[in-house]
Amino acid sequence: MASQLSRHAGLAALVLTATLAGCTQYIKRDEFDATVAELRAADQQLASQIQALSDKHDALVTQLAGRTRLDTAAYFGFDDATLDEQAKPLLDDFANVIRSSHSQALITVEGFTDPAGPASYNKRLGQARADAVRDYLVTTAGLPAEQVRAVSYGEDENRLVRQDASGEAGRDNRRVGLIVDYAGPSTAAPAT
């Protein structure tokens, strides 16, 4: 009986030790809360900086489910994927904000077209527009290539600004959008 009791006590001690050892892998609540607060502050800082760009360059900024969207003034001519000189100052400013304050941010460049022409052609044209902006952000403005992606929505009906508008009336459809998918922690130098 004593050996059976001793065996149960040893088994209980072993289970308790294993349970306590497993608890060392948990994050403390205050550490978790501090990390979440830091990420929220970084996101708010980025949103403020992008709003300032929006005001300066007449672009539309919206918040979508934890992502920041910047519809730029980078518009394209009909059947053209050449980046306009007027869009470059906004892209330069955007890249400066990302590089200086949010160096780990993940950016998606979205390309759009008006509905003129076949959908498959417009999908390729939207991709060429997104690629033109992505290439500018990486090669000229200095953002890391692995942090900037390009996608095309072409003439997707639910993404058109002006339904069924093409030619001069469809200018607002021939654009790119910049999405900050992840702002990352703030990398700005602390204020002194």
C-alpha positions as CSV (number, residue, x, y, z in Angstrom):
1,M,0.0,0.0,0.0
2,A,2.8,2.4,0.9
3,S,4.6,1.6,-2.4
4,Q,1.4,2.2,-4.3
5,L,0.9,5.6,-2.5
6,S,4.5,6.5,-3.2
7,R,4.1,5.6,-6.9
8,H,1.0,7.8,-7.1
9,A,2.8,10.7,-5.4
10,G,5.7,10.3,-7.8
11,L,3.3,10.2,-10.8
12,A,1.5,13.4,-9.4
13,A,4.9,15.1,-9.0
14,L,5.9,14.2,-12.6
15,V,2.5,15.5,-14.0
16,L,2.9,18.7,-12.0
17,T,6.5,19.3,-13.2
18,A,5.4,18.7,-16.8
19,T,2.5,21.1,-16.4
20,L,4.6,23.8,-14.9
21,A,7.3,23.3,-17.6
22,G,4.7,23.8,-20.3
23,C,3.5,27.1,-18.7
24,T,6.9,28.7,-19.3
25,Q,6.1,28.9,-23.0
26,Y,3.1,31.3,-22.5
27,I,3.4,35.0,-23.0
28,K,2.6,37.2,-20.0
29,R,-0.6,39.3,-20.4
30,D,1.3,42.6,-19.9
31,E,3.9,41.7,-22.5
32,F,1.1,40.8,-25.0
33,D,-0.8,44.0,-24.2
34,A,2.4,46.1,-24.7
35,T,3.1,44.5,-28.0
36,V,-0.5,45.0,-29.2
37,A,-0.3,48.7,-28.1
38,E,3.0,49.2,-29.9
39,L,1.5,47.8,-33.2
40,R,-1.6,49.9,-32.8
41,A,0.5,53.0,-32.3
42,A,2.6,52.2,-35.3
43,D,-0.5,51.7,-37.4
44,Q,-2.0,55.0,-36.2
45,Q,1.3,56.8,-36.9
46,L,1.4,55.4,-40.4
47,A,-2.2,56.4,-41.0
48,S,-1.4,60.0,-39.9
49,Q,1.6,60.2,-42.2
50,I,-0.4,58.8,-45.1
51,Q,-3.3,61.2,-44.4
52,A,-0.7,64.1,-44.6
53,L,0.4,62.7,-48.0
54,S,-3.3,62.5,-49.0
55,D,-3.8,66.1,-48.1
56,K,-0.6,67.2,-49.9
57,H,-1.2,65.3,-53.1
58,D,-5.0,65.2,-53.3
59,A,-5.3,61.4,-52.8
60,L,-8.0,59.4,-51.0
61,V,-7.0,57.5,-47.9
62,T,-9.4,54.9,-46.4
63,Q,-9.1,52.3,-43.6
64,L,-10.2,48.8,-44.6
65,A,-10.2,46.0,-42.0
66,G,-6.9,46.8,-40.5
67,R,-5.3,47.9,-43.8
68,T,-4.6,51.4,-45.0
69,R,-5.6,52.1,-48.6
70,L,-4.2,55.1,-50.6
71,D,-5.9,55.7,-53.9
72,T,-3.2,57.8,-55.6
73,A,-3.3,60.5,-58.1
74,A,-1.4,58.1,-60.4
75,Y,-3.7,57.9,-63.3
76,F,-3.0,56.4,-66.7
77,G,-3.8,57.3,-70.3
78,F,-6.1,55.2,-72.3
79,D,-4.5,51.9,-73.2
80,D,-1.2,53.0,-71.5
81,A,0.9,51.8,-68.6
82,T,3.4,54.6,-68.5
83,L,3.8,56.2,-65.1
84,D,3.0,59.9,-65.3
85,E,5.6,62.4,-64.0
86,Q,2.9,64.1,-61.9
87,A,2.5,60.9,-59.8
88,K,6.2,60.6,-58.9
89,P,6.3,63.2,-56.1
90,L,3.5,61.4,-54.2
91,L,5.2,58.0,-54.7
92,D,8.5,59.5,-53.5
93,D,6.8,60.9,-50.4
94,F,5.0,57.6,-49.7
95,A,8.3,55.7,-50.0
96,N,10.0,58.2,-47.6
97,V,7.3,57.6,-45.0
98,I,7.6,53.9,-45.3
99,R,11.4,53.8,-45.3
100,S,11.8,56.2,-42.4
101,S,9.0,55.1,-40.1
102,H,7.8,51.6,-41.1
103,S,10.6,49.8,-42.7
104,Q,8.9,46.4,-42.3
105,A,5.7,47.4,-44.0
106,L,4.2,45.2,-46.7
107,I,2.7,47.2,-49.6
108,T,0.4,46.0,-52.4
109,V,0.1,48.0,-55.5
110,E,-3.3,47.4,-57.2
111,G,-3.7,48.2,-60.9
112,F,-7.0,49.1,-62.5
113,T,-8.4,49.8,-66.0
114,D,-11.6,51.1,-67.5
115,P,-14.0,48.6,-69.0
116,A,-13.1,49.3,-72.7
117,G,-11.6,46.2,-74.4
118,P,-11.6,42.5,-73.5
119,A,-11.4,41.6,-69.8
120,S,-8.2,39.4,-70.3
121,Y,-6.4,42.3,-72.0
122,N,-7.5,44.7,-69.2
123,K,-6.2,42.3,-66.6
124,R,-2.8,42.4,-68.2
125,L,-2.9,46.2,-68.6
126,G,-3.8,46.6,-65.0
127,Q,-0.9,44.4,-64.1
128,A,1.4,46.5,-66.3
129,R,0.2,49.6,-64.5
130,A,0.7,48.1,-61.0
131,D,4.2,46.8,-62.1
132,A,5.2,50.3,-63.3
133,V,4.4,51.8,-59.9
134,R,5.9,48.9,-58.0
135,D,9.1,49.2,-60.1
136,Y,9.3,52.9,-59.5
137,L,8.8,52.4,-55.7
138,V,11.6,49.8,-55.7
139,T,14.2,51.1,-58.2
140,T,13.8,54.8,-57.9
141,A,12.2,55.4,-54.4
142,G,14.2,52.7,-52.7
143,L,11.7,50.4,-51.1
144,P,12.8,46.8,-50.6
145,A,11.5,44.6,-53.5
146,E,10.4,41.8,-51.2
147,Q,8.0,44.2,-49.4
148,V,6.2,45.6,-52.5
149,R,3.8,43.4,-54.5
150,A,1.8,44.2,-57.6
151,V,-1.7,42.8,-58.5
152,S,-4.2,43.6,-61.1
153,Y,-8.0,44.0,-60.8
154,G,-8.3,45.1,-64.4
155,E,-11.8,46.1,-65.1
156,D,-13.4,44.2,-62.2
157,E,-16.9,45.6,-62.0
158,N,-16.9,46.0,-58.2
159,R,-13.7,48.0,-58.3
160,L,-14.7,50.5,-61.0
161,V,-15.0,54.1,-59.8
162,R,-17.2,55.1,-62.7
163,Q,-19.3,52.2,-63.9
164,D,-19.2,51.6,-67.7
165,A,-17.1,54.7,-68.2
166,S,-14.2,54.6,-70.7
167,G,-12.3,57.1,-72.7
168,E,-12.0,60.5,-71.0
169,A,-14.9,59.8,-68.7
170,G,-13.1,56.6,-67.5
171,R,-9.9,58.3,-66.4
172,D,-10.7,57.7,-62.7
173,N,-10.9,53.9,-63.5
174,R,-7.4,53.9,-64.9
175,R,-5.4,54.1,-61.7
176,V,-3.4,52.4,-59.1
177,G,-4.0,52.0,-55.4
178,L,-1.4,51.5,-52.7
179,I,-2.4,49.2,-49.8
180,V,-0.4,49.0,-46.6
181,D,-1.2,45.4,-45.7
182,Y,1.0,45.4,-42.6
183,A,2.6,48.5,-41.1
184,G,4.9,46.6,-38.8
185,P,6.4,48.1,-35.7
186,S,7.4,51.8,-35.9
187,T,11.1,52.1,-36.8
188,A,11.2,55.9,-36.4
189,A,14.0,57.2,-34.2
190,P,12.7,58.0,-30.7
191,A,12.0,61.7,-30.0
192,T,14.5,63.4,-27.7
